[in-house]
Amino acid sequence: MYVDLHCHSTASDGVLSPTALVERAHGRGVQTLALTDHDTLEGIDEARRAADRLGMTLVNGVELSCLYGGATIHVLGYGFDMNAPALREALDGLHTARWQRAEEIGRRLESKGMPGAFEGARQIQQSRGDSDNAPARPHFADYLVEKGYVKDRGEAFRKWLGAGKLGDVKQHWPTLEETVATLKAAQAWISLAHPWHYDFTRSKRRRLVTAFCAAGGHSLEVVNGMQSADQVGSLAILTREFGLLASAGSDFHGPGDWSEIGMYRPLPEDLPPLWDRFGITPSATV
């Protein structure tokens, strides 16, 4: 695909530096890319330099953590003012919360006979690129694999780090409404990330979309990597029903992981793509 609006670098939990990520995207034919690292803008300047050198369009992007109904939800922001005070304040709070979360994950794993988990996860993170951000659960997973506690990342999440497991530390993230308001204050286009990834019933997912729309969101991420065609179809129905824009992206974290950069199922042709609106003030059109 020539557009990819969802990917991650070493600034959060990806395995490629922002430069290497942009170069990989370019090599796979991506022309417009949004770097959407978790709760940080750390990699955007580096990614933009690489994109400019290669003649690509880089869209400011971020994936913010928030809470809805007691569950962690992710909201994507695009094309925002990087220096918006509300956004910078929110990112500072998320930065602190992520460090507290990582330290708690380390303590919990150590209590179960896996000493040095925090330090090990941090070392793995730093080996991929210098970052001021906290190690994330994939870094802990890779540490557990390295030390032989589990055979692969999948087992690490199934046993220790996935939803409801010991390492699933619940943070006091901002609410969905607060997060959408923060992005609106930064003049962002706002998309609800991978609505099918949450462990919700169909009715709760619909209530989530209702709340997202009421807060002022613009788009649903209808396509996330190679999720099933049935899931794409169900999200397309919600997008039409609520009159939203549609977004898509690979959610690329690294080679051999969930998906490849620039690779995802096609967006249904009748849905208005979010990327067609970049360069237009959101409040003027939606």
C-alpha positions in Angstrom: 0.0 0.0 0.0 1.2 3.5 -0.7 -0.1 4.8 2.7 0.6 3.4 6.1 -0.8 5.3 9.1 0.2 3.0 11.9 3.7 1.8 12.8 6.2 1.8 15.7 9.9 2.5 16.0 12.5 2.0 18.8 11.1 5.2 20.3 8.4 3.0 21.8 8.1 -0.8 21.3 9.3 -1.3 17.7 12.6 -2.9 16.8 13.7 -0.5 14.0 15.1 3.0 14.5 12.9 5.8 13.0 15.4 6.1 10.1 15.5 2.3 9.4 11.7 2.2 9.6 11.2 5.0 7.0 13.8 3.3 4.7 12.0 0.0 5.0 8.7 1.7 4.2 10.2 3.5 1.2 11.6 0.2 -0.1 8.2 -1.4 0.1 6.5 1.4 -1.9 5.0 3.5 0.9 4.7 7.1 -0.1 2.8 8.6 2.9 3.8 7.3 6.4 2.7 8.2 9.9 5.0 7.1 12.8 2.7 6.4 15.7 4.8 5.5 18.6 3.1 4.8 22.0 2.8 8.0 24.1 5.8 9.8 22.6 6.9 12.0 19.8 10.6 11.2 20.3 11.1 9.5 16.9 9.3 12.0 14.7 12.1 14.5 13.9 14.5 11.7 12.9 11.9 10.0 10.8 11.1 13.3 9.1 14.7 13.8 8.1 14.8 10.3 6.6 11.5 10.9 4.8 12.6 14.2 3.4 15.8 12.6 2.1 13.8 9.9 0.3 11.0 12.1 -1.0 8.3 10.6 1.2 5.5 12.4 3.1 5.7 11.9 6.9 2.6 12.7 8.9 3.0 13.6 12.6 1.5 10.7 14.5 1.1 9.3 18.0 -0.8 6.5 19.7 -2.1 7.6 23.1 -3.1 5.3 25.9 -6.4 6.0 27.7 -9.1 4.3 29.7 -12.7 3.4 28.7 -14.8 1.2 30.9 -11.8 0.0 32.9 -9.9 -1.2 29.8 -6.9 0.4 28.2 -7.8 1.9 24.8 -5.5 3.4 22.1 -6.3 6.5 20.2 -4.3 7.7 17.2 -3.6 11.3 16.4 -2.4 12.7 13.1 -1.2 16.0 11.6 -1.2 17.8 15.0 0.8 20.7 16.3 3.9 19.1 17.8 4.2 22.0 20.4 0.6 22.2 21.5 0.7 22.8 25.3 -2.1 20.4 26.0 -0.4 17.6 24.1 3.0 18.2 25.6 1.5 18.2 29.1 -0.4 14.9 28.4 2.8 13.3 27.0 4.8 14.3 30.1 2.2 12.6 32.3 2.2 9.4 30.1 6.0 9.4 30.1 6.0 9.3 33.9 3.2 6.7 34.1 5.1 4.4 31.7 8.2 4.4 33.8 6.2 3.6 36.9 4.4 0.8 35.0 7.7 -0.7 33.8 9.2 -0.7 37.3 6.1 -2.4 38.7 6.2 -5.1 35.9 9.8 -5.7 36.9 9.0 -6.0 40.6 6.1 -8.5 39.8 8.2 -10.7 37.6 11.1 -10.7 40.1 8.6 -11.8 42.8 8.0 -14.9 40.7 11.6 -15.9 40.4 12.7 -13.8 37.4 15.3 -11.4 38.8 16.6 -8.5 36.9 13.6 -8.3 34.6 13.4 -4.5 34.6 17.1 -4.0 34.0 17.1 -6.7 31.4 14.2 -5.2 29.5 15.8 -1.8 29.6 19.1 -3.3 28.2 17.2 -4.9 25.3 15.4 -1.6 24.6 18.7 0.4 24.7 20.4 -2.2 22.4 18.0 -1.2 19.7 18.5 2.5 20.0 18.9 5.1 22.8 15.6 6.2 24.3 14.4 8.2 27.3 11.2 6.2 27.3 10.4 3.3 29.6 10.8 -0.3 28.4 7.4 -1.7 27.2 5.9 -5.2 27.6 7.5 -6.5 24.3 11.0 -5.6 25.8 10.1 -7.6 28.9 8.9 -10.5 26.7 12.2 -10.5 24.8 14.1 -10.6 28.1 12.1 -13.6 29.3 12.9 -15.4 26.0 16.6 -14.5 26.3 16.8 -15.9 29.8 14.9 -19.1 28.8 11.8 -18.5 31.0 9.6 -18.8 27.9 10.2 -20.1 24.4 8.9 -17.0 22.5 7.0 -13.7 22.8 3.7 -15.4 22.4 4.3 -17.6 25.4 5.6 -14.6 27.4 2.3 -12.8 26.8 0.1 -15.8 27.4 1.8 -16.6 30.7 3.0 -13.3 32.2 2.3 -10.1 30.2 -1.0 -10.4 28.4 -4.4 -9.0 29.5 -5.2 -10.2 33.0 -1.8 -11.7 33.7 0.8 -10.7 36.3 2.6 -8.2 34.1 -0.6 -6.5 32.9 -0.2 -3.5 35.2 -3.2 -1.2 35.1 -2.2 2.4 34.8 -4.1 5.5 35.7 -4.2 6.6 32.1 -6.4 9.6 31.1 -9.9 8.9 30.1 -11.0 8.5 26.5 -12.7 11.8 26.6 -9.7 13.6 28.0 -7.4 12.1 25.4 -9.6 13.1 22.5 -9.9 16.6 23.9 -6.0 16.7 24.1 -5.7 15.8 20.5 -8.4 18.2 19.4 -6.6 21.0 21.2 -3.5 20.1 19.1 -5.6 20.3 15.9 -5.2 16.6 15.2 -7.2 14.2 13.1 -8.3 11.5 15.6 -8.8 7.8 15.0 -9.8 5.0 17.3 -7.0 2.4 17.0 -7.8 -1.3 16.2 -11.3 -1.4 17.7 -11.4 -5.2 17.3 -8.3 -5.8 19.4 -10.1 -5.0 22.6 -11.7 -7.9 24.4 -15.2 -6.4 24.1 -18.6 -7.8 23.2 -20.2 -6.5 20.1 -22.5 -4.2 22.1 -19.6 -2.9 24.2 -17.6 -2.2 21.1 -20.5 -0.2 19.7 -20.8 1.8 23.0 -17.0 2.5 22.7 -17.5 3.9 19.2 -20.5 5.9 20.4 -18.4 7.4 23.2 -15.5 8.1 20.8 -17.9 10.0 18.4 -19.5 11.9 21.3 -16.0 13.0 22.4 -15.2 14.4 18.9 -13.3 11.6 17.2 -13.1 11.6 13.4 -12.2 8.1 12.2 -12.1 4.4 12.9 -9.1 2.2 12.1 -11.1 -0.2 10.0 -8.0 -2.1 8.8 -5.2 -3.1 11.1 -2.6 -5.3 9.5 -3.9 -8.6 8.2 -6.9 -8.9 10.6 -9.7 -11.0 9.3 -12.0 -9.9 6.5 -15.0 -10.4 8.8 -13.6 -8.0 11.3 -12.9 -5.4 8.6 -16.5 -5.8 7.4 -17.9 -5.3 10.9 -15.8 -2.2 11.5 -16.8 -0.9 8.0 -20.5 -1.2 9.1 -19.8 0.9 12.2 -17.9 3.5 10.2 -20.9 3.9 7.8 -23.4 3.9 10.6 -21.6 6.7 12.6 -20.6 8.7 9.5 -16.9 8.4 10.3 -13.8 8.5 8.2 -11.8 5.3 7.8 -8.2 4.7 8.5 -5.8 1.8 7.9 -2.3 0.8 8.8 0.0 -2.2 9.3 0.7 -1.7 13.0 4.2 -2.7 12.1 6.6 -3.3 15.1 9.3 -5.3 13.4 10.2 -7.9 10.7 8.5 -11.2 11.3 6.0 -9.8 13.8 2.3 -9.1 13.5 2.5 -7.5 10.0 4.9 -6.0 7.5 5.2 -2.2 6.9 2.8 -1.1 4.2 0.9 -4.4 4.3 -2.7 -4.6 5.3 -6.1 -5.7 3.9 -7.7 -3.3 1.5 -10.0 -0.6 2.8 -13.6 -1.0 1.5 -13.9 1.2 -1.5 -17.0 3.1 -0.3 -15.4 4.4 2.9 -13.8 7.9 2.9 -10.1 7.4 3.8 -8.8 9.6 6.5 -5.6 10.3 4.6 -7.5 12.2 1.9 -8.2 14.9 4.6 -4.6 15.7 5.6 -3.8 19.4 5.1 -7.5 20.3 5.9 -8.4 21.7 9.3 -10.5 19.0 11.1 -12.9 21.4 12.7 -13.8 22.9 9.3 -14.9 19.6 7.8 -15.9 17.1 10.4 
